């Protein structure tokens, strides 16, 4: 019998816990198989594909459609074994639903979870971690609105959109490890930088200008990707606005990060730090959301994608062996009166089992053959398309080469040179900046900041840039307070 109020949640080979809905505790010493066992899979290990289907489509047909689409459209290798599972997302005011399918190689599952499956005998649920926020709508006082959740973890990072409490899409972004490699610090230091300084200029020292600029660039890219993804989904799911934006960063803030969304039209969105499990220690808070989702699946509150191949064994009396054993026991008890009947039943069961095994083997061979044929047909189709387009492509390629040579990206080269010159002179005179803005291909506006007692450095900055050969370097606007001067310098 499965325990209903607690689960075993697997994080990695060093972290396996009991989760009771609010907190983690160590594993018990025995009866582990009586627990519902769950874990997550990173988006980097999965392939996804979305398509529309009529609302009347049966679950069985959706399963078949999803498998065909994953091989045909998503390009899965027919010679590789995959586990495929799908999530049906209702579309408003439409006679269709949107189906999001997930696929993972069986070899990857065995590599990551094979040892756990041997230890426990089964793993009931393996799901994409980005789906986890659906469990929050079961918590008390959580209103179902249009919500954006942003998770930045060491090895996983993504933005997830919900419409009225219904999951609709995921967008992967740069992880903490990826950002730290680009900045040139370790992940622990990067987490400290993000949580204490974020993207705010005034929280960095003068000698941290490059770190500040690179950090701002990386986080700005993530925000841009998220905004573009929301725009893409807007038409499909009729998403008119985002009410709430939540930052899932182990209960910490990234100063100035959420405000970056204001530039994309989300000034009115409620922005806050996500921390539904305040008693869970830092480093485990996001995993608590994952575990809460798994518990919701156990209690049938959520229908989930399930990529597990490690099914729980049914009770002995429901297996073929169990049925066979029961029949055998009855046969022995009745052997004195019905020896011929018992022998007949045993032979019949053996024959049926042999037939079933033979049919399963034929189906597997047939499936492999069809998958190989599908792969060959797809290659043939691609070859025909390529041949049909060769002449036109050759002409276009020659034309594009001429255009490319004539229109080499002079603007980009000029901008890069201007940025290098400005950064070089700013470092020379110990200046900082709040903003760089290219208004035209050859005009750069820089918002320069100097300490009050070093305001002459702005004039030196302008004079030296003029010596670099720029046609015009001038200041359009100067502001000051008790500690610094702020000047808007235009460079042409």
BAFI-984351 format. One record per residue (C-alpha): x, y, z; residue in one letter. Coordinates in steps of 0.25 Angstrom, whole numbers, padded with zeros to 4 digits, always signed. Layout:
XYZA;...
//
This chain:
+0000+0000+0000X;+0006+0014-0004X;+0008+0024+0007X;-0001+0036+0003X;+0004+0047+0012X;+0019+0046+0009X;+0028+0043-0003X;+0042+0040-0006X;+0049+0051-0014X;+0062+0049-0022X;+0071+0061-0024X;+0084+0054-0028X;+0092+0042-0023X;+0096+0050-0010X;+0082+0055-0007X;+0070+0047-0005X;+0059+0051+0005X;+0045+0049+0010X;+0036+0061+0007X;+0024+0063+0016X;+0018+0074+0008X;+0025+0085+0016X;+0039+0080+0019X;+0050+0070+0016X;+0055+0059+0026X;+0064+0047+0025X;+0060+0034+0018X;+0055+0023+0027X;+0063+0011+0029X;+0053+0001+0023X;+0040-0001+0015X;+0045+0009+0005X;+0036+0002-0006X;+0023+0007+0001X;+0026+0021-0003X;+0023+0029-0016X;+0036+0032-0022X;+0039+0044-0031X;+0050+0052-0037X;+0052+0063-0048X;+0059+0063-0061X;+0066+0076-0067X;+0061+0082-0079X;+0075+0080-0086X;+0072+0065-0086X;+0059+0066-0092X;+0053+0069-0106X;+0040+0076-0108X;+0030+0078-0119X;+0016+0085-0119X;+0004+0083-0128X;-0011+0085-0128X;-0021+0074-0128X;-0037+0074-0128X;-0043+0074-0114X;-0050+0061-0117X;-0037+0053-0119X;-0036+0042-0109X;-0024+0040-0100X;-0019+0028-0108X;-0019+0035-0121X;-0012+0047-0115X;-0001+0037-0110X;+0000+0031-0124X;+0000+0045-0131X;+0011+0050-0121X;+0020+0039-0124X;+0019+0041-0139X;+0021+0056-0138X;+0033+0054-0129X;+0039+0045-0140X;+0035+0053-0152X;+0035+0067-0148X;+0045+0067-0136X;+0054+0058-0143X;+0056+0047-0133X;+0066+0036-0137X;+0057+0023-0140X;+0069+0015-0136X;+0069+0020-0122X;+0059+0017-0111X;+0052+0028-0105X;+0041+0030-0094X;+0031+0040-0099X;+0020+0047-0091X;+0010+0058-0094X;+0003+0069-0087X;-0011+0074-0092X;-0013+0089-0091X;-0027+0094-0093X;-0029+0106-0103X;-0040+0116-0100X;-0050+0119-0110X;-0045+0108-0119X;-0049+0094-0124X;-0035+0090-0122X;-0025+0087-0111X;-0010+0089-0111X;-0001+0077-0108X;+0013+0079-0103X;+0021+0066-0104X;+0034+0062-0097X;+0044+0051-0101X;+0056+0046-0094X;+0066+0035-0098X;+0065+0022-0090X;+0080+0022-0088X;+0080+0036-0081X;+0069+0031-0072X;+0077+0018-0068X;+0089+0027-0066X;+0083+0036-0057X;+0073+0027-0050X;+0077+0013-0052X;+0083+0011-0039X;+0072+0017-0032X;+0062+0008-0039X;+0070-0004-0034X;+0070+0002-0020X;+0055+0005-0019X;+0050-0005-0029X;+0042+0006-0036X;+0042+0021-0039X;+0027+0026-0040X;+0029+0039-0046X;+0040+0047-0054X;+0036+0060-0059X;+0042+0073-0065X;+0045+0082-0054X;+0039+0094-0061X;+0025+0089-0058X;+0026+0089-0043X;+0020+0103-0041X;+0006+0097-0044X;+0006+0091-0030X;+0006+0106-0024X;-0008+0108-0029X;-0013+0097-0019X;-0007+0105-0007X;-0016+0114+0001X;-0019+0128-0004X;-0012+0126-0017X;-0021+0133-0028X;-0020+0127-0042X;-0015+0139-0051X;-0006+0141-0062X;+0007+0138-0055X;+0022+0138-0060X;+0032+0129-0051X;+0047+0131-0053X;+0056+0121-0047X;+0071+0123-0048X;+0079+0111-0042X;+0093+0106-0043X;+0090+0095-0053X;+0076+0099-0058X;+0069+0112-0061X;+0056+0115-0068X;+0044+0124-0069X;+0030+0118-0068X;+0017+0124-0072X;+0003+0121-0066X;-0010+0126-0071X;-0021+0126-0060X;-0013+0115-0053X;-0011+0107-0065X;+0003+0104-0070X;+0005+0108-0085X;+0020+0110-0088X;+0035+0109-0083X;+0047+0117-0088X;+0061+0112-0084X;+0071+0124-0080X;+0085+0124-0075X;+0088+0116-0063X;+0096+0121-0051X;+0108+0113-0055X;+0107+0118-0070X;+0107+0133-0065X;+0118+0130-0055X;+0127+0125-0066X;+0125+0137-0075X;+0128+0146-0063X;+0140+0139-0059X;+0136+0135-0045X;+0131+0122-0038X;+0116+0119-0036X;+0116+0122-0021X;+0123+0136-0024X;+0113+0138-0035X;+0101+0135-0026X;+0106+0145-0016X;+0108+0156-0027X;+0094+0154-0032X;+0088+0154-0018X;+0095+0167-0013X;+0098+0175-0026X;+0089+0170-0037X;+0089+0180-0048X;+0089+0193-0040X;+0101+0202-0044X;+0102+0208-0031X;+0104+0195-0024X;+0117+0193-0031X;+0131+0199-0028X;+0138+0207-0039X;+0148+0195-0041X;+0136+0186-0044X;+0132+0193-0056X;+0134+0181-0066X;+0128+0171-0056X;+0116+0180-0055X;+0114+0182-0070X;+0116+0167-0073X;+0106+0163-0062X;+0096+0174-0067X;+0097+0168-0081X;+0095+0154-0077X;+0082+0157-0069X;+0077+0166-0080X;+0079+0155-0090X;+0070+0146-0082X;+0059+0156-0080X;+0059+0159-0095X;+0058+0144-0098X;+0046+0143-0088X;+0039+0155-0094X;+0040+0149-0108X;+0035+0136-0103X;+0023+0142-0097X;+0020+0150-0109X;+0021+0137-0118X;+0011+0130-0109X;+0002+0142-0108X;-0006+0138-0121X;-0007+0123-0118X;-0012+0124-0104X;-0019+0138-0105X;-0010+0143-0093X;-0014+0158-0092X;-0005+0162-0080X;+0004+0157-0069X;-0001+0160-0055X;+0010+0155-0046X;+0025+0152-0048X;+0032+0143-0038X;+0047+0142-0036X;+0050+0128-0031X;+0065+0130-0026X;+0065+0122-0013X;+0057+0133-0006X;+0067+0144-0010X;+0065+0156-0019X;+0074+0160-0030X;+0074+0176-0029X;+0068+0182-0041X;+0066+0170-0049X;+0051+0169-0049X;+0050+0184-0052X;+0057+0180-0066X;+0043+0175-0070X;+0038+0190-0070X;+0045+0192-0083X;+0036+0181-0090X;+0023+0187-0085X;+0021+0180-0071X;+0022+0192-0063X;+0008+0189-0056X;+0012+0174-0053X;+0013+0171-0038X;+0028+0167-0036X;+0032+0159-0024X;+0041+0148-0018X;+0036+0134-0018X;+0038+0127-0005X;+0026+0118-0002X;+0034+0109+0007X;+0041+0119+0017X;+0045+0108+0027X;+0053+0100+0017X;+0068+0104+0016X;+0074+0112+0005X;+0079+0102-0006X;+0066+0093-0004X;+0055+0103-0006X;+0053+0100-0021X;+0054+0085-0019X;+0043+0087-0009X;+0034+0093-0020X;+0038+0081-0029X;+0034+0071-0018X;+0021+0078-0015X;+0017+0076-0030X;+0021+0061-0029X;+0012+0060-0016X;+0000+0067-0024X;+0002+0057-0035X;+0001+0046-0025X;-0012+0051-0019X;-0018+0053-0033X;-0018+0068-0032X;-0010+0070-0045X;-0009+0062-0058X;+0006+0062-0061X;+0016+0058-0072X;+0023+0045-0067X;+0036+0041-0073X;+0039+0029-0064X;+0041+0015-0069X;+0042+0009-0056X;+0028+0004-0053X;+0024+0000-0039X;+0022-0015-0039X;+0007-0019-0038X;+0003-0028-0026X;+0007-0043-0028X;-0006-0048-0030X;-0009-0039-0042X;+0004-0043-0050X;+0004-0055-0060X;+0013-0062-0050X;+0004-0060-0039X;-0008-0064-0047X;+0000-0077-0051X;+0004-0080-0037X;-0011-0079-0032X;-0016-0088-0043X;-0004-0097-0040X;-0008-0098-0025X;-0023-0100-0028X;-0019-0111-0038X;-0010-0118-0027X;-0022-0117-0018X;-0031-0123-0028X;-0021-0133-0034X;-0027-0145-0028X;-0041-0142-0035X;-0036-0134-0047X;-0022-0138-0051X;-0025-0137-0066X;-0032-0123-0065X;-0020-0118-0057X;-0010-0122-0067X;-0019-0116-0078X;-0019-0103-0071X;-0004-0102-0069X;-0001-0105-0083X;-0012-0095-0088X;-0005-0084-0079X;+0009-0088-0084X;+0004-0087-0099X;-0003-0074-0097X;+0010-0068-0090X;+0018-0073-0102X;+0009-0067-0112X;+0009-0053-0104X;+0024-0053-0104X;+0024-0056-0119X;+0014-0045-0122X;+0022-0035-0114X;+0035-0039-0121X;+0028-0037-0135X;+0023-0024-0131X;+0036-0019-0126X;+0043-0024-0139X;+0031-0017-0147X;+0033-0004-0140X;+0048-0004-0142X;+0045-0006-0157X;+0035+0005-0158X;+0044+0014-0151X;+0056+0011-0160X;+0046+0013-0172X;+0042+0026-0167X;+0056+0031-0165X;+0059+0026-0180X;+0047+0033-0185X;+0050+0046-0178X;+0064+0046-0184X;+0059+0043-0198X;+0049+0055-0196X;+0060+0064-0191X;+0069+0060-0203X;+0058+0063-0213X;+0055+0077-0207X;+0070+0080-0207X;+0071+0076-0222X;+0059+0084-0226X;+0065+0096-0219X;+0079+0095-0224X;+0078+0104-0236X;+0070+0115-0229X;+0079+0114-0217X;+0092+0115-0225X;+0087+0128-0232X;+0082+0134-0219X;+0096+0130-0212X;+0104+0137-0223X;+0095+0149-0221X;+0096+0149-0206X;+0111+0148-0207X;+0112+0161-0215X;+0102+0168-0206X;+0109+0163-0194X;+0123+0168-0199X;+0117+0181-0202X;+0109+0183-0189X;+0119+0177-0179X;+0115+0180-0166X;+0122+0194-0165X;+0112+0199-0154X;+0115+0187-0145X;+0130+0190-0147X;+0128+0205-0144X;+0120+0202-0132X;+0130+0192-0126X;+0141+0202-0128X;+0133+0214-0122X;+0130+0205-0110X;+0145+0201-0108X;+0150+0215-0109X;+0139+0220-0099X;+0142+0209-0089X;+0157+0211-0090X;+0156+0226-0088X;+0146+0224-0076X;+0156+0215-0069X;+0167+0225-0071X;+0160+0236-0064X;+0152+0227-0054X;+0139+0230-0059X;+0126+0221-0059X;+0114+0221-0067X;+0099+0218-0065X;+0095+0216-0080X;+0100+0214-0094X;+0091+0217-0105X;+0093+0217-0120X;+0083+0226-0126X;+0088+0225-0140X;+0099+0216-0147X;+0109+0226-0144X;+0104+0234-0132X;+0106+0228-0117X;+0100+0235-0105X;+0108+0232-0092X;+0102+0236-0078X;+0115+0239-0071X;+0117+0239-0056X;+0129+0246-0049X;+0132+0249-0034X;+0129+0263-0030X;+0143+0266-0028X;+0147+0260-0041X;+0137+0267-0050X;+0149+0272-0059X;+0151+0258-0064X;+0138+0259-0072X;+0145+0270-0080X;+0157+0262-0081X;+0149+0250-0086X;+0143+0259-0097X;+0156+0265-0101X;+0163+0251-0102X;+0152+0245-0111X;+0153+0257-0120X;+0167+0253-0122X;+0163+0240-0126X;+0157+0246-0139X;+0142+0247-0136X;+0136+0258-0143X;+0128+0263-0131X;+0128+0260-0116X;+0120+0269-0107X;+0112+0269-0095X;+0097+0272-0096X;+0092+0272-0082X;+0099+0273-0068X;+0093+0269-0055X;+0100+0269-0041X;+0097+0267-0026X;+0106+0267-0014X;+0114+0255-0018X;+0115+0254-0033X;+0113+0260-0047X;+0105+0253-0057X;+0107+0257-0072X;+0101+0253-0085X;+0112+0252-0095X;+0109+0250-0110X;+0119+0244-0119X;+0119+0245-0134X;
//
